[in-house]
């Protein structure tokens, strides 16, 4: 099978990554939902007349494509293949002195990291005798807000420039792509050699974790084999990889304040590993528990899907659609559970109405990652539905983020192995029981299940709805258990300290 752009990109990063991806073509679940294909939507933006457009298909060769393009001004999804390298380009427009390549980008602010793929596409097009006189980026317009039918003219933007990290206009695309250099022929030749040999070293190197863990990290290295105190679990530093390669293998080998900054979090990890038991900053944790939260505790958790193309009014590209929540209310004596699960379509208003009714008027509202998740969702809903804004923003004002004591090193258990997810914490404090007993055991699976509900039989639909309710309910229950655990361990450690003082 001919190599694709993604194969070359992976090869550039790591030959092993390339080989693993090339030999395993399973596609992951698409995290972003597109209600219509981006190509079809972009075609409407470009106002291409159907009789002046050549549309490529899967099995076409370069010769087929060139023959099809001959009498047309526009080409879309055109396939080219040479040197065992195959590309599919979004839109080409013929002009007297060459083609304009309208490169469709999935993000609202395409950055310079698109350069490699644009270079490779331009390289092969030129190899095939298609002269590209200009590259323009065709991308979703972050400022577009839907109101009624989709307005395709405003849904996209065309830009001659990349965007900086700040999303301000950056460098000219043609200049950057023309300056980029890469020996494609040598790379393709070496890739073929690797495939023929069928194996590649996977020694640990800095690339394995350069921008977070490589997607194939767990295929190459089995972290289950590491001890709980492995230096690779140390948080907040990339130096751990260098130290690991230089022979420091345990968190307790690290000199805090010298090898690494020695943040609160690192100190908590260090102490927990040194004593091989939970680290608790008793004063700070007791103070947080006493001042930041008080009864009744209202634990909330939302589930949502991310929509590339806005499907409903007042939504922008990549806005999210909330579809489910779980609430556990603990008043100190009893625990009540409430929940909501949409029925497909636009469930936002029903979600809001029931949420406002379900959340008691008094009490602290606790969420895990509240700032970047539940609070943000409520603010978005308040903007989209101003008639409920007061109530929604009042809930925001009462919200506390339960990650605070965890992310600030007030509590750490060696078995957390550097992970702060609620699922991991729940497994640690609950002897590995919980999420792994559920059919839906993480957020992406929940999104996938919700997206597919309509395609199921009535019986299957009811079963999956129940699984979704159980999953979301587990998140708020896990928060409840975590707070109870933090309170209990604080009491135990305070008692321990007092007994020591008595001696
Ligand atoms: S984990 Fe490292 S060796 Fe394995 S594929 Fe990724 S970068 Fe390559």
Boltz pocket constraint, residues with backbone or C-beta under 6 A from the ligand:
constraints:
  - pocket:
      binder: B
      contacts: [[A, 13], [A, 14], [A, 15], [A, 16], [A, 17], [A, 18], [A, 20], [A, 201], [A, 202], [A, 203], [A, 204], [A, 205], [A, 207], [A, 208], [A, 209], [A, 214], [A, 215], [A, 216], [A, 217], [A, 218], [A, 220], [A, 221]]
      max_distance: 6.0
